[in-house]
Amino acid sequence: MSYRRVAWFRAVLAAGWLAGLLLSARLWLGPRLYPRTPVWPLAAPFPFLADRILFTAALVLLLLIAVRPKPAFPIAALLAVMAALAFEDQSRWQPWVYQYFMLTAALGLLLRARAVAEERHAAWNTCRLIVVCTYLWSGLQKLNSDFTGRVFDWLTEPATRFLPARVTPWVHLLGFTVPAIEAAIGVGLLVKRLRPAAVLSALAMHAWILLALGPLGRNYNAVVWPWNVAMALSAVLLFWKTEDFPVQEVIWGRRFGFQTAILVLLGIAPLLSFFDRWDTGLSLALYTGNKNVATISMSDATADRLPDEVLDYVTVSSEEDELDVDAWSMGELHVPPYPEARVFRNVARSVCGYTHNPPDLKLVIEGRTALFHPPHTSVWRCSALVK
């Protein structure tokens, strides 16, 4: 383990997280209309000033982590601050926040003053395990028709529109290879002979994502731009031309409890999401297409009671007006909604409050596809949501 690499990794991690927080500031700060969904439903939101203090503290702590050679205390304080903010609102459980949190915890154990050499190596390998699991599950989660038939075409459309029409079907076929390539990157990072090709493939993939989602492409979800840069640099720092390491030391560290916890949370638990028994947001499901989607339908008269800022995300039609929860979250918070029914129900509950619980308002959740659980649609009225 090179301590110079550790220093660079620490700086990359802090810079990526700092950029993500700044680009999604409305997610962490009030006032805002998109409601918070606390872990404990009866918990009151933090006072306005407390949110600002915690958010500012997180930014300052990240700067200290980036520049201080021994940032064990700032890391511990940052994890406590972020845990408190995540408890207050499940919409903050974004995949990049989840991954940064785990990587920072591993880095804190590595840089702990009392850590012995064996513990430092185990913590470094835990960082490798987190990155491997990210690629592996992000690829496997894309093994669905929503990604190959819709999301991939949406991502590549800014480029394919300049190509001859006869080439477009061939580009579409590439979508079927993306899940396998991304999962293979995760596996390849563990195998010495495949590692250089896996790192180069990761760099190419992140360059493509940045081109597709960046200003030259869709110009969408800017919060993941620095995350992709941080992921690409992390792959280089953790796997490119490093000392050899046994695969088993990455997957199963000896007498290092945190590494075992990571194996369970990031290596095994995402499998449960295929059975609809684990959150997709905690399963590294990134741009997979297969997720729960919510819309809130209502009459014109009901929609007119909404605040003007929310009305911007309402589509008016001759039959029913529809509030797109995804568009509302992206527009106000600059992040996608956390795609779980409990969060969508809380969002709809707040809309019921804005509109005085009208009988015509309904929340429609189009459920994701899961093994042994075909897609299903659930409908909720204000009378059921506000009990």
C-alpha positions in Angstrom: 0.0 0.0 0.0 1.4 3.3 -1.1 0.7 6.2 1.3 1.1 8.6 -1.6 -1.9 6.8 -3.3 -3.8 7.0 -0.1 -3.3 10.7 0.1 -4.4 11.2 -3.5 -7.4 8.9 -2.9 -8.3 10.9 0.2 -8.2 14.1 -1.9 -10.3 12.6 -4.7 -12.9 11.3 -2.3 -13.2 14.6 -0.5 -13.4 16.6 -3.7 -16.0 14.4 -5.3 -18.2 14.4 -2.2 -17.8 18.2 -1.8 -18.8 18.8 -5.4 -21.8 16.5 -5.0 -23.0 18.3 -1.9 -22.7 21.7 -3.5 -24.5 20.7 -6.7 -27.4 19.3 -4.6 -27.5 22.0 -1.9 -31.3 22.1 -2.0 -31.4 18.5 -1.0 -29.7 19.4 2.3 -31.0 22.9 3.0 -34.4 24.5 3.3 -36.7 26.0 2.7 -38.1 23.6 0.1 -41.5 22.3 -1.0 -40.4 18.7 -1.9 -41.0 17.0 1.5 -38.5 15.3 3.7 -39.1 11.7 4.6 -37.5 10.9 7.9 -36.4 7.4 8.9 -38.7 7.6 11.9 -42.0 9.0 10.7 -42.7 10.8 14.0 -39.4 12.7 13.9 -39.7 16.4 13.5 -37.5 18.0 10.8 -34.4 19.8 12.0 -34.8 23.5 12.6 -33.9 25.7 9.6 -30.7 26.9 11.2 -29.6 23.3 12.2 -29.7 22.1 8.6 -27.5 25.0 7.6 -25.0 24.4 10.4 -24.8 20.7 9.6 -24.4 21.3 5.9 -21.7 23.9 6.4 -19.9 21.6 8.9 -19.9 18.8 6.3 -18.3 21.2 3.7 -15.6 22.3 6.2 -14.9 18.8 7.3 -14.5 17.6 3.7 -12.0 20.4 3.1 -10.0 19.4 6.2 -10.1 15.7 5.1 -8.6 16.8 1.7 -5.7 18.8 3.1 -4.9 17.3 6.5 -2.5 14.4 6.5 -4.1 12.8 9.6 -7.8 13.6 9.2 -9.2 10.8 11.6 -11.2 13.3 13.7 -12.7 15.2 10.7 -13.7 11.8 9.1 -15.5 10.7 12.3 -17.2 14.0 12.6 -18.3 14.0 8.9 -19.8 10.5 9.2 -21.8 11.6 12.3 -23.0 14.7 10.5 -24.0 12.8 7.3 -25.7 10.1 9.3 -27.8 12.7 11.1 -28.8 14.3 7.8 -29.6 10.9 6.2 -31.8 10.1 9.2 -33.8 13.3 8.6 -34.5 12.6 5.0 -34.4 9.3 3.0 -34.3 11.3 -0.2 -30.6 11.9 0.7 -29.9 8.2 0.4 -28.5 8.8 -3.1 -26.2 6.0 -4.4 -23.3 8.4 -4.5 -23.8 9.5 -0.9 -24.1 5.8 0.2 -20.9 4.9 -1.6 -18.9 8.0 -0.4 -20.1 7.3 3.1 -18.7 3.7 3.0 -15.5 4.7 1.4 -14.9 7.5 3.9 -15.6 5.1 6.8 -13.0 2.7 5.4 -10.5 5.5 4.9 -11.1 6.6 8.5 -10.2 3.2 9.7 -7.1 3.2 7.5 -5.9 6.5 8.9 -6.7 5.8 12.5 -3.7 6.6 14.7 -3.8 3.3 16.5 -4.3 1.1 13.4 -1.6 -1.5 12.9 -0.3 -2.3 9.4 -2.6 -5.3 9.0 -5.6 -3.2 9.7 -4.5 -0.5 7.3 -4.1 -3.0 4.5 -7.5 -4.5 5.3 -9.1 -1.0 5.2 -7.4 -0.3 1.8 -8.7 -3.6 0.5 -12.2 -2.7 1.8 -12.1 0.4 -0.4 -11.3 -1.9 -3.3 -14.2 -4.1 -2.4 -16.6 -1.1 -2.4 -15.5 -0.1 -5.9 -15.7 -3.7 -7.2 -19.2 -4.1 -5.8 -20.3 -0.8 -7.4 -19.3 -1.9 -10.9 -20.6 -5.5 -10.4 -24.0 -4.6 -9.2 -24.5 -1.6 -11.3 -23.9 -3.9 -14.3 -26.2 -6.7 -13.1 -29.0 -4.3 -12.3 -29.1 -3.2 -15.9 -30.0 -6.7 -17.1 -33.6 -5.7 -18.0 -35.5 -4.6 -21.0 -36.0 -1.1 -19.6 -32.3 -0.4 -19.9 -31.6 -2.0 -23.2 -34.8 -0.8 -24.8 -35.2 2.7 -23.4 -32.5 4.1 -21.1 -29.5 3.2 -23.4 -31.2 4.7 -26.4 -32.0 7.9 -24.3 -28.3 8.1 -23.3 -27.0 7.6 -26.8 -29.5 9.7 -28.7 -27.5 13.0 -28.6 -24.8 11.2 -30.5 -26.8 8.8 -32.7 -28.9 11.7 -34.2 -25.7 12.7 -36.1 -25.2 9.2 -37.5 -26.6 7.7 -40.6 -30.0 6.0 -40.1 -28.6 2.7 -41.1 -26.1 2.8 -38.2 -28.6 3.5 -35.4 -29.9 -0.1 -35.1 -26.3 -1.3 -34.5 -25.8 1.3 -31.8 -29.0 0.0 -30.2 -27.5 -3.5 -30.1 -24.6 -2.2 -28.0 -27.1 -1.7 -25.2 -27.3 -5.4 -24.7 -23.5 -5.6 -24.0 -23.3 -2.7 -21.4 -24.5 -4.7 -18.4 -22.0 -7.5 -19.1 -19.2 -5.1 -19.7 -19.8 -3.1 -16.5 -20.2 -6.3 -14.3 -17.0 -7.7 -16.0 -15.1 -4.5 -15.0 -15.9 -5.3 -11.3 -14.7 -8.9 -11.7 -11.7 -8.0 -13.8 -10.4 -5.6 -11.2 -9.9 -8.6 -8.9 -7.9 -10.6 -11.4 -4.3 -9.6 -11.8 -4.1 -10.4 -15.6 -7.4 -8.7 -16.3 -6.8 -5.7 -14.1 -5.2 -3.3 -16.6 -7.9 -4.0 -19.2 -10.6 -3.5 -16.5 -9.2 -0.2 -15.4 -9.0 1.1 -19.0 -12.5 -0.1 -19.6 -13.7 1.7 -16.5 -12.1 4.9 -17.7 -13.7 4.5 -21.1 -17.1 3.9 -19.6 -16.9 6.9 -17.3 -15.8 9.1 -20.2 -18.9 7.8 -22.2 -21.2 8.5 -19.3 -19.8 12.0 -18.9 -20.3 12.6 -22.6 -23.8 11.3 -22.5 -25.0 13.1 -19.4 -22.8 16.2 -19.6 -23.2 19.5 -21.3 -22.4 18.0 -24.7 -25.1 15.3 -24.2 -28.2 15.4 -22.1 -26.9 18.0 -19.7 -28.7 16.0 -17.0 -28.2 15.2 -13.3 -25.1 17.2 -12.9 -24.6 15.8 -9.4 -23.3 12.5 -10.9 -20.6 14.2 -13.1 -18.1 14.6 -10.3 -19.0 11.2 -9.0 -18.0 9.7 -12.3 -14.7 11.5 -12.3 -14.1 10.4 -8.7 -15.0 6.8 -9.7 -12.6 6.8 -12.6 -9.7 8.2 -10.5 -10.5 5.7 -7.7 -10.2 2.8 -10.1 -6.7 4.1 -11.1 -5.5 4.7 -7.6 -6.8 1.4 -6.2 -6.0 -0.9 -9.0 -3.6 0.5 -11.6 -0.1 -0.8 -11.3 -0.4 -1.6 -7.6 1.3 -4.2 -5.6 -0.3 -7.6 -6.1 -3.0 -8.6 -3.6 -4.9 -11.9 -3.2 -8.5 -11.8 -4.2 -9.6 -13.4 -0.9 -8.1 -10.4 1.0 -10.4 -8.1 -0.9 -13.5 -10.1 -0.5 -13.0 -11.6 3.0 -10.6 -9.8 5.2 -9.2 -11.6 8.3 -10.4 -10.2 11.6 -11.6 -7.0 10.1 -15.3 -6.5 11.0 -16.0 -3.5 8.8 -14.9 -5.4 5.6 -17.3 -8.2 6.5 -20.1 -5.6 7.0 -19.3 -4.1 3.5 -19.4 -7.6 2.0 -22.9 -8.1 3.4 -24.2 -4.6 2.6 -22.7 -4.0 -0.8 -21.7 -7.5 -1.9 -24.7 -9.7 -0.8 -27.7 -7.5 0.1 -28.2 -6.0 -3.4 -29.2 -9.5 -4.5 -32.3 -9.1 -2.4 -33.4 -6.2 -4.6 -34.1 -8.6 -7.4 -36.8 -10.1 -5.1 -38.0 -6.6 -4.1 -36.6 -7.1 -0.6 -34.0 -4.4 -0.6 -34.0 -0.8 -1.7 -32.8 -0.2 -5.2 -31.0 2.9 -4.1 -28.9 0.8 -1.7 -28.3 -1.8 -4.4 -26.2 0.4 -6.7 -28.9 0.5 -9.4 -27.6 3.3 -11.5 -29.6 4.3 -14.6 -31.1 0.8 -14.9 -34.5 1.9 -15.9 -36.1 -0.8 -13.7 -37.4 1.3 -10.7 -40.6 2.4 -9.1 -42.1 5.4 -10.8 -44.7 7.7 -9.2 -47.2 10.2 -10.6 -49.9 12.2 -8.7 -53.1 12.7 -10.7 -55.7 15.3 -9.9 -58.3 17.6 -11.5 -57.7 21.1 -12.8 -59.4 22.6 -9.8 -57.2 20.6 -7.4 -54.0 21.4 -9.3 -54.8 25.1 -9.0 -54.4 24.8 -5.2 -50.8 23.8 -5.5 -48.0 26.3 -5.0 -46.7 27.9 -8.2 -43.3 26.2 -7.7 -45.0 22.8 -7.8 -47.3 23.7 -10.6 -44.2 23.9 -12.9 -44.0 20.1 -12.8 -47.7 19.4 -13.5 -48.7 18.3 -17.0 -52.2 19.5 -18.0 -54.5 17.2 -20.0 -58.1 17.0 -20.9 -58.8 14.2 -18.5 -56.4 14.5 -15.5 -53.5 16.7 -14.6 -50.4 14.8 -13.6 -47.6 15.8 -11.2 -44.4 14.0 -12.2 -42.6 13.2 -8.9 -39.3 12.5 -10.8 -39.4 15.9 -12.5 -40.3 17.7 -9.2 -37.3 16.1 -7.3 -34.9 16.8 -10.2 -36.1 20.3 -10.6 -36.1 21.4 -7.0 -33.5 19.1 -5.3 -31.3 18.4 -8.4 -31.3 14.7 -7.6 -33.7 11.9 -8.7 -36.3 10.9 -6.1 -35.5 8.0 -3.8 -37.6 5.4 -5.7 -39.3 3.6 -2.9 -43.1 3.5 -2.3 -42.8 4.8 1.3 -41.1 8.0 0.0 -43.6 8.4 -2.8 -46.5 8.1 -0.3 -44.9 10.8 1.9 -44.6 13.1 -1.1 -48.2 12.5 -2.0 -49.2 13.1 1.6 -47.7 16.5 1.4 -49.5 17.3 -1.8 -52.8 16.2 -0.1 -52.0 18.8 2.5 -51.4 21.5 -0.1 -54.7 20.7 -1.8 -56.9 20.1 1.4 -57.2 16.3 0.9 -59.5 16.3 -2.2 -61.1 13.0 -3.2 -60.0 13.2 -6.8 -56.3 13.2 -6.0 -54.5 9.9 -6.3 -50.9 8.6 -6.2 -50.1 6.0 -8.8 -47.0 3.9 -8.3 -45.8 1.8 -11.2 -43.8 -0.9 -9.5 -40.5 -2.2 -10.7 -40.0 -5.7 -12.1 -38.7 -8.3 -9.6 -38.1 -12.0 -9.7 -41.3 -13.8 -8.8 -43.0 -10.4 -8.5 -44.4 -9.2 -11.8 -44.8 -5.4 -12.3 -47.8 -4.1 -10.4 -49.6 -0.7 -10.0 -50.8 0.6 -6.7 -53.1 3.5 -6.2 -53.4 5.6 -3.1 -56.0 8.3 -2.2 -55.6 11.1 0.3 -58.0 9.3 2.6 -55.6 6.4 2.9 -52.4 8.5 3.0 -53.3 10.9 5.8 -54.5 8.4 8.3 
